[in-house]
Amino acid sequence: MKVWISLDMEGVAGIVDWDQCRPEHPGYPLGCALLQAEANAAIEGAIAGGATQIVLNDSHGRMANLDPRQIAGGAQYLSGRHKPLYMMQGLDGGFDAVFFVGYHGSISGLPSTLSHTYNPEVFSAAYLNGVPVGESGINALVAEHHRVPIALVTGDRVTCAQAQPFAAGAVQVVTKESISRGAALSLHPDESCRRIAAGAKEAVQRVAAGTLAPPGLPRPSTLELEVQTADMAEVATWVRGVTRTGERAVRIEGDDLLAVFTSFVAVTCITRQAGGR
């Protein structure tokens, strides 16, 4: 049983401020410690459920937020900034399950702590086949391409609800209740880790029992993106497969869901040159 984990940060219990998520800020060491604990809980739970191989893809910020020496269970650690598939690097059809750990809500949805959709300085909304999505929905394109089910989602309640259309039957672990984009009522970190470990174990067991299916996205699928400025929309069209649909809107559509996703990643990179970071 092979498990692949995409690890983000803003959905971790106790994290409520960008200071905790960015290097060289006073709160960052605490944020990393909270993140490492939840990552290890997911790994240990997966192993308890029967996982024999685990790849952990660090998907937040500079994507090197953990101490590799402290990663549990002998899991492989995929880290570093320059990844062609960004948050979904390393996933292929040889895996049995996808975990989204520490995820957060979309920039345009209900209040969710530190919500954004990839780059908040560029994207103001995203829709997959007409459904409003955050990072979980966009990333589901790659899971569907490889026909691997999303088995575990952890984060605040808004995040879990947004992932539901693409992760039917997945175990959900709510780590906190968002009050606003900058405040939340979190579980105690020990309790959050306990629930994540239990959820990961159950997720692997559901996969082994054959009760989970891939996201079920149709072919073709359409990803519509709203951006902050007209300049960004124009620059986005320099990417193959991207069509401008409005002053600040573009569309990516195709039967090849991996190609849709890689075009999106290219848009996230190239639009940084038009005012986004």
C-alpha positions in Angstrom: 0.0 0.0 0.0 1.6 3.2 -1.2 0.5 6.6 0.2 1.3 10.0 -1.2 0.9 13.1 1.0 0.6 16.7 -0.1 1.4 18.8 3.0 0.3 22.4 3.4 0.5 24.6 6.4 -2.4 27.0 6.9 -4.8 24.3 7.8 -2.7 23.0 10.8 -4.2 23.4 14.3 -2.9 26.5 16.0 -1.8 28.3 12.9 -3.7 31.6 12.4 -1.1 34.2 11.2 1.2 34.6 8.2 4.0 35.2 10.7 3.8 31.4 11.6 4.0 30.4 7.9 6.9 32.5 6.5 10.7 32.0 7.1 12.6 34.7 9.0 9.5 35.6 11.0 9.4 35.1 14.8 6.4 32.7 14.7 7.8 30.5 11.9 9.7 27.9 14.2 6.5 27.3 16.1 4.5 26.9 12.8 7.1 24.4 11.5 6.9 22.4 14.8 3.1 22.3 14.6 3.3 21.3 10.9 5.9 18.5 11.6 3.7 17.0 14.3 0.6 16.8 12.0 2.7 15.4 9.2 4.1 12.7 11.4 0.7 11.9 12.8 -0.6 11.3 9.2 2.4 9.1 8.5 2.1 7.0 11.7 -1.6 6.6 11.2 -1.1 5.4 7.6 1.5 2.9 8.7 -0.8 1.6 11.4 -3.5 1.1 8.7 -1.2 -0.9 6.5 0.8 1.5 4.4 4.2 0.1 3.4 5.6 3.1 1.5 4.9 6.9 2.0 6.1 9.9 0.0 5.6 13.3 1.7 5.5 16.3 -0.7 6.1 19.5 1.2 3.7 21.9 -0.6 3.9 25.1 1.4 5.9 28.2 0.5 9.5 27.4 -0.1 8.5 23.7 0.2 11.3 22.9 2.7 9.5 23.5 6.0 10.4 20.2 7.9 13.5 18.8 9.6 14.0 15.7 7.5 15.7 13.9 10.4 12.4 14.2 12.4 10.1 12.7 9.8 8.3 9.6 11.1 8.2 6.1 9.7 11.1 6.4 7.2 8.9 8.3 4.8 10.5 9.8 1.8 10.6 13.6 1.8 10.1 15.5 -1.5 11.1 19.2 -0.9 12.4 22.2 -2.7 11.0 25.1 -4.6 11.3 24.2 -8.3 8.8 21.4 -8.9 7.1 21.1 -12.3 3.9 19.8 -10.6 4.2 22.0 -7.6 1.8 20.7 -4.8 1.3 17.5 -6.7 4.9 16.6 -7.5 5.7 12.9 -7.2 2.2 11.5 -7.6 1.8 8.8 -10.2 -0.4 5.8 -10.9 1.7 3.5 -8.7 0.2 5.1 -5.5 -3.0 3.8 -3.9 -4.0 6.8 -1.9 -3.6 10.6 -1.8 -3.7 12.6 1.5 -4.2 16.4 1.6 -2.9 17.4 5.1 -2.9 20.9 6.5 -5.0 22.3 3.6 -6.9 25.6 3.7 -9.9 27.2 2.1 -10.2 29.0 -1.2 -9.7 32.8 -1.6 -13.3 33.3 -2.7 -15.2 31.0 -0.4 -16.5 31.2 3.2 -14.2 32.6 5.8 -11.3 30.2 6.2 -8.1 30.9 8.2 -5.3 32.3 5.9 -7.4 31.3 2.8 -6.0 31.7 -0.6 -5.8 29.9 -3.9 -2.1 29.3 -4.8 -1.0 32.9 -5.2 -3.4 35.4 -3.5 -1.7 38.3 -5.3 -2.9 36.8 -8.6 -6.0 34.6 -8.2 -9.3 35.9 -6.9 -11.4 32.9 -7.8 -11.2 29.5 -9.5 -13.9 27.2 -10.9 -13.6 23.6 -12.0 -16.4 22.6 -14.3 -18.4 25.4 -12.8 -17.8 24.5 -9.2 -16.0 27.0 -7.0 -12.7 25.4 -5.9 -9.6 26.0 -3.9 -6.3 24.2 -4.0 -7.9 20.8 -3.2 -10.1 20.9 -6.3 -7.4 22.1 -8.6 -5.0 19.4 -7.3 -7.7 16.8 -7.8 -7.0 17.1 -11.6 -3.7 15.2 -11.0 -5.3 12.6 -8.7 -7.9 11.9 -11.4 -5.4 11.8 -14.2 -3.6 9.0 -12.3 -6.8 7.4 -11.1 -5.8 7.6 -7.4 -8.5 8.3 -4.7 -8.2 11.2 -2.3 -8.5 9.3 1.0 -7.8 11.9 3.7 -8.3 15.7 4.0 -7.3 17.7 7.0 -7.9 21.4 7.7 -10.6 23.6 8.9 -14.3 22.8 8.3 -14.5 25.1 5.2 -11.6 23.3 3.6 -13.1 19.9 4.2 -16.4 21.0 2.7 -14.7 22.4 -0.4 -12.8 19.1 -1.0 -15.9 17.0 -0.6 -17.0 17.0 -4.3 -13.6 15.6 -5.3 -13.0 13.3 -2.4 -16.3 11.5 -1.8 -15.9 8.9 0.9 -12.6 10.4 2.1 -11.9 10.7 5.8 -12.1 14.3 6.9 -10.3 15.6 10.0 -11.4 19.1 11.1 -8.5 20.7 12.9 -10.1 24.1 13.7 -13.2 26.2 13.2 -12.4 29.4 11.3 -13.8 32.5 12.8 -12.4 34.8 10.1 -9.5 34.8 7.7 -7.3 35.7 10.6 -8.7 33.8 13.6 -9.8 30.3 14.5 -10.8 28.0 17.4 -8.2 25.2 17.1 -8.1 21.8 18.6 -5.2 21.3 21.1 -2.3 20.2 18.9 -2.1 16.9 20.6 -5.7 16.2 20.0 -5.4 17.3 16.4 -2.5 14.9 15.9 -4.5 12.1 17.6 -7.5 12.6 15.2 -5.2 12.9 12.2 -3.4 9.6 13.1 -6.8 7.9 13.6 -8.1 9.3 10.3 -5.1 8.3 8.3 -5.4 4.7 9.6 -9.0 4.6 8.7 -8.3 6.2 5.3 -5.8 3.5 4.4 -8.2 0.8 5.5 -11.0 2.2 3.3 -8.6 2.1 0.3 -7.7 -1.5 1.1 -11.4 -2.4 1.3 -12.0 -0.8 -2.1 -14.6 1.7 -0.9 -12.9 4.8 -2.3 -12.8 5.9 -5.9 -10.8 8.5 -7.8 -12.2 12.1 -7.9 -14.4 11.4 -10.9 -13.7 14.5 -12.9 -15.0 14.4 -16.5 -12.9 14.6 -19.6 -12.8 17.2 -20.9 -12.7 19.4 -17.8 -12.6 23.2 -17.6 -10.7 25.3 -15.1 -11.7 28.9 -15.1 -9.6 31.5 -13.3 -10.3 35.0 -12.2 -7.2 37.2 -11.6 -6.6 40.5 -10.0 -5.7 42.7 -13.0 -6.2 42.7 -16.8 -2.4 42.6 -17.2 -2.3 39.2 -15.4 -5.1 37.9 -17.7 -3.1 38.9 -20.8 0.1 37.4 -19.5 -1.7 34.1 -18.7 -2.6 33.7 -22.3 1.1 33.3 -23.2 0.7 29.8 -21.7 -0.3 27.1 -24.1 -3.9 26.1 -23.8 -5.0 29.2 -21.9 -7.9 31.3 -23.4 -8.9 34.7 -22.2 -12.6 34.9 -21.5 -13.0 38.3 -19.9 -11.1 41.4 -18.8 -9.7 39.5 -15.8 -10.7 35.9 -16.6 -9.1 33.0 -18.4 -10.0 29.4 -19.1 -8.0 26.2 -19.4 -9.8 23.2 -20.9 -8.9 19.7 -22.2 -9.2 16.0 -22.1 -5.7 15.6 -20.7 -6.2 16.6 -17.1 -2.5 16.6 -16.3 -2.0 19.0 -19.1 -4.7 21.3 -17.7 -2.9 21.2 -14.4 0.5 21.9 -15.8 -0.8 24.8 -17.8 -2.3 26.2 -14.5 1.1 25.8 -12.8 2.7 27.7 -15.7 0.1 30.5 -15.2 0.9 30.7 -11.5 4.6 31.2 -12.4 4.3 33.6 -15.3 1.8 35.9 -13.7 4.3 36.7 -11.0 5.9 38.8 -13.7 2.7 40.9 -14.0 2.5 42.2 -10.4 2.1 39.0 -8.4 4.8 37.5 -6.2 
